[in-house]
Amino acid sequence: MGREYEPTVGQWYEDLENDETFQVLRVDEDREIVEIQHLDGDIEELDVDGWAELDLELSEEPEGWSGSKAEKDAEEEDDDDWDDDDEDDEDDDDDDDLDDEDDEDHDEY
């Protein structure tokens, strides 16, 4: 068996026994689950005992890797943050409408 490595989100590992490379997507310490993504895009959950049994070596991100689910989720969160900014801008537009109404009130006097 290889060295034991703690599962680290974003880190690539090579499973020497199965000759597979994968990336850790998430570690749920409460449920004692490690979620990994294989090169073919398949996502798998391992319990901590299953993780401890793996014969692992640290690995680099494979050349030509198109991105993991975790990276895409992070990008979507960034997009969501951007959308929130847009909503703030819309609120600002509403404030402008109020200013226009105030102007109309002044015209009536």
N, C-alpha and C positions, 0 to 999 in steps of 0.2 A: 504494500500500500504506500502511496505517496505521502507527501507532507500534508498535514491538515491545515486548511485555510478557512478562516471565518468568511462567510458569504458577505461580499461587499457590493452594494448596489452600483451598477455601471461597470463593474470589473468583469473581464473576460477570463474564462477558465477552459482548460482542456481536460476532458475526461479521458485519461490514458487507457483505461480498460476498454472503453467503447469507441475510442478514437473520434470523439465528438467535441466540438467547441461550442460554448454557450456563454451567454451574458446573464448576470443576475439583474432582474428587473425590480424585485421588491423582497424585503425581508419583513415578515410579520412575526415579531417576537411573541406577541400574545398568543397567537395560534400555533407558533413554532413551525412556520411554513416559509420556504424559500421558493420564490417564483423565478423561473429561468426561461430564457428564450434561446432556442437552438438556431443555427444558421438558416435553416429552411423556414423559419418564422414560427414554428410550433412553440407553444408556451406550455410549460409543465410546472406543476407544484411538487416540491419535495418536502417531506417532513425533515426535521433536524437530524433524526437518526439516519435517514437515507442520505442526507448530505454528508454526514460523518463517514459513511461507508465508501464514498467516491474516492477514486485514485486520481487526484487533481494536480495540475500544475497551472501556475499563472500564465496567461496568454495575452497577446496584444489583439486589438480590434482587427478582424480579418480585412484584408485588402478588398475593396469593392463593396464593403458592407453598406447597405442602403439606409440603415438606421433601425433602431429598435423600437419596440412599442413604447418603452419608457421615454425615449427621445421624442417620439411623436406626441405622446401625452403631454410632455413638457411644452412642446410647441403649441399644442391646443390651449394649454393654460395661458401661455403668453398671448395667444389670440384672444382668449376670453378677457384678459386684462385690458387689451386694446379696445375690445367692445365696451367695457365698462367706461373707458375714457370717452368713447363716442356718446354714451348715454349722458355723461356729464356735460358734453357739448350741447346735447339736445336740451338739457335743463337750462343751460345758459341762453339758448334761443328762446325758451319760454320766458325767461326773465326779460328779454328784449321785448317780447309781446306785452308784458306788463308795463314796461316803460312807454310803449306806444299808447296803451290805454290811459296812462296818466296824462300823456300829451293831449289826448282827445278830451279828457275831463277839463283840462286847462282851456281848451279852445271853446268850451261851452260857456265859460264865464264871461 
